[in-house]
Amino acid sequence: MATANTNTAPILVEGSNITLTQSGQTITITSTGGGGGTPGGSDTQVQFNDSGAFGGDSGFTYNKTTNTATIENVVATTITNSTLSTASAGAKLYLFNSY
């Protein structure tokens, strides 16, 4: 005949990349591992998957202060935003069909 476990204390179990350490009444949970690799590109360059490695390109940047993405040579099949502007006053913005 099986008896029910009446212990109401939680049970902590270590898992992959998790270590539990107890000192008196304190339990410390430490995680190791996680993402790996070296960030691709330089500061402000947007990261992307470059054949399985982190990539970055000077022609694809993001400035979090101005909330501005700068992308060279954009190819789009549809542009849905009705407002397009250039980076500087008086500059020309050209849209063309590359068919």
LINPEVEN-V640117 format. One record per backbone hydrogen bond with DSSP energy under -0.5 kcal/mol. NH is the residue of the N-H (numbers start at 1). CO is the residue of the C=O. E is the energy in kcal/mol with one decimal. If there is no record, write none. Layout:
# LINPEVEN-V640117
NH/CO/E ; NH/CO/E
This chain:
# LINPEVEN-V640117
6/4/-0.6 ; 12/10/-0.5 ; 18/15/-1.9 ; 19/30/-2.8 ; 21/28/-2.3 ; 23/26/-2.9 ; 26/23/-1.9 ; 28/21/-3.6 ; 30/19/-2.9 ; 30/28/-0.6 ; 32/17/-2.7 ; 45/42/-2.1 ; 46/60/-2.5 ; 48/55/-1.7 ; 50/48/-0.7 ; 50/53/-3.4 ; 51/49/-0.7 ; 53/50/-0.8 ; 55/48/-2.7 ; 60/57/-1.9 ; 61/70/-2.4 ; 62/44/-2.7 ; 63/68/-2.7 ; 64/62/-0.6 ; 67/63/-1.2 ; 68/63/-1.8 ; 70/61/-2.7 ; 71/69/-0.5 ; 72/59/-2.4 ; 76/74/-0.5 ; 80/78/-0.6 ; 84/82/-0.6 ; 91/88/-1.8 ; 94/92/-0.5 ; 98/96/-0.5
